[in-house]
Amino acid sequence: MGSEMEVDDGTKKPILTDSLLQWSQWQLLDSILPTGGFAHSFGLEAAIQARLVLQPEDLRTYVVHVLENTGSLLLPFIYAATMSPDMQTWHKLDRILDATLTNEVGRKASITQGSALMRVAAAVFTEVPSVKMMRDTSLGTGAVSFHHAPIFGLVCGLLGFDSGTSQKAFMFVTLRDVISAATRLNVVGPLGAAVLQHQVALVAEDLSNKWMNRAVEEACQTTPLLDTVQGCHGYLFSRLFCS
């Protein structure tokens, strides 16, 4: 028999402890969480059709550049949202990121993933009622676009992640999703993808530390060619991914 969950006598709801929050934290990073991340290739599909990525060596270079761009552009938003997980900060960060993103394909992908994450978080993580409250209050107001990075940082902060872990978690999710896209695009096999992810994790750690804990004003693009390639995704005659 399992141990009984501690309950608040007044509200009859579970009392959140660090051990209970850990299960929610792990679930946030689980690929089974239906946030739509696997519908996006981070421009990889367009890069393949443009013949920028033809073999596993090219893929490794591409993945590293994606992580560099993610660290330089999006980690400042993760950091700020995790440190201040409230609606005012979230709305402000969302507006800044909406003005910062430079291609429409990437912008739509960010909004799609962010909207899905907020919807799922509000339904799943009921032990943090402020997630649902903020979503319900913001829907239909036009005050927020629901971009992915600020929402990821917001949810991480509400689930008790420290700022360093939330930023590395976002890098992990990005690495996982782009390599998953490469597998489905037949650039690398499942075993090769697992090996590549493990190898690139060392680079991801260095890049996370390089771009960690920076102010939103320092957010920037470091590999603009990737942004340009992703922007061409909408012109592909045949495509598997949304972006």
N, C-alpha and C positions, 0 to 999 in steps of 0.2 A: 504493500500500500504506500502511496506517495504521501509526503508531508502536506498538511493543510496550509492553505495560503492565508496569510495574516490579513484580517479585514477590519476596516474602520467601523467602529460601533455606530457612528452617526450617519454615515452615508451608505454603509453596507457594501462599499467598493473596496477592491484590493488595495492594500498599502504598497506603494512602489518601493522596492528595495533595489540595490545595485544588481543583485543576482537576477531579479525579475527583469530589470531593464536590459540586461545583457541579451536576453532572448529576443527582445524587440530589435536591439541593435544588429544582431546577427541576421534577423529576418530582413531588415532594410537592405542588406547587401546580398541577399540570396537572389539568384537568377530566376527563381520561380515567382518572385513578386512581380505582378503584371503591370509594369510601368512603361512598357513599349520600347525599351532600350534596344532590343534585338531587331527592331524594324529599321534601324539606322546604321549606316556603315562609316560615318564620319568622313565622307568623301572618298572612301576607298574604292567603291564601285566606279565612280567617275575617273579616278586615277588609273584603274586597270584599263578602262576603255580608252583612256588617253595614252596608254602604254608607258605610264610612269612607274607602274608596278607590274612586273612580269614574272618574278620568281621570288622564292623565300628571302633572299638577301635584300631585294627591293622592299619587301614587306616589312622586314625588321627596321629598315631606315624610315619607312613611312610611319610605323607605329611610334617610334621614338619622337618623330616630329609632331605627331598628334599629341603625345604626352607633353612635349615642350610647350605647344600652343595652349593646351589645357591648363598647365601650371601657370603660365604667364598671364593668361587672360581670365581664367575662371576661379582659380584658387583664392584671389582676393575677395571674391563675392562669397565663397564658401566660408572663409574666415570671418568676415564681418557678420554674416547671418548666424553663424554658430555662436559667436560671442554675444550677440544681442538678438535672441530668437523671439522677436515681438513683431506685431503687424506693421507698425510704423517703419521700422528698419527694413523689413521685407519689402514693403511697397517702394521705398526709396531705392533700394538695390535693384529691384525689378525695372524701374524706370531708367536707371543708369545703364543697366545691361542692354535694355532694349535700344537705347541710343548708341551703344558701343558696337553691337554686332553689325558686321559690314556686308553680309550676303543674306539674301532672302531665304535660301534653302536652310542655312544654319539657324537663322532666326525662327523659322517655322518648326524645325526639329526641336529646338530648345523649348518652345512653347508647348508643343505636343507632349514631350516627355515630362515637362514640369507640371502640366495640367493632370497628366495621368498619375504622377507621383503624389500630388496633393490629394487627388480623389482617393487613391488607394490608402494613403496614410490616414486620411480622415476616417475611412471605413475600418481599417485594420487596427490601428493603434488607439483604441478607445480609452486606454488608460491615460492618454494625454488629450483631454477634451478640447484644449485650446487649438489643436490642429483643425478640427471640424469647425470650430467657431470662426476661426480666421478665414477658412475657405468659404463658409456660408455667407459671412459678412462681405467678402470681396467679390463673389460671383455676381456678374451682371452690372457691376458698378462702372466698369471701364477704367478703374483706377490702377489695375494691375494686369499684366499680360501672362503671368504664371510661367516665367522663365525657369528653366530647370535648376541651374546652379544655386540661385538664392533659396529656392524651395528645399533643395537637398541640404544646404547648410542650416536652414530653419528647422527642418525635421531632425537633423542630427543634434542640434542644440537642445531641442525639446526632449529628445530621447537620452540625453545625458552624455553624449560624446564630448570629449575635450576637443579643442580647436585643431590640434595636431592630428588626431585620429580622424576627424571628419574630412580634413583635406587629403590625407592619404587614402581614405575610403573612396573619395571621389576619383582619385587617380586610379585606384584599383578597378572601380566600375568601368571607367573609360577604357582601360587596358583590356579588361575582360570582354567588353562589347565589341571593340574593333577587331580583336583576334577571332571572336566568334563569327563576325561578318566575313573575315578572310577564309574561314573554314567553309562557310556556305557558298562563297564565291570560287571555291576550289583552288585557292592559291596555296593552301597548305592543308595537310590532313589533320585529323583530330589529335593524333599523338604528337605530330610536329607542332601543332598549335599549343599543346600543353607544355612542351619543351621550350618553345619560344616565349610563352608567358612567364615561365620561371626565369629564363635568362634575362628578359627585359625588366623583370622586377627590380634588379639591381640598379638599372638606369632610372626606373621610376622612383626609387628611393632617393637617389641623388637629385633628381629634378624636383621632387616634393620638398626636399630640404632647401633647395635653391630658391624656390618661389613661395615658400611658406610664410604666413603671417605678414603679408604685405597689404598696404592700404589699397582701397579700391581705386584711388587716383593713380596708382602705379600699374594698373591692368593694361596689358598691351599684347599685340600680336608679334610673335617672334618668327613665324614661318608663313608669310602671307601667300606663298604659292598654294599651300593647302587650302586656304580660305578661297582662293580663286577657283581651284579645281572643284571644291564642294559646291560652289555657286553654279557650276556648269551641269550639276546633276539633273536639274530640271529639263535640260535639253537632250538628255539621252533618249534614243529611240526605244530602246528596250532596257528595263531596269527591274531589279529584284527588290531594292530597298527604297525607303522614302527619302533618304538623304545620304 
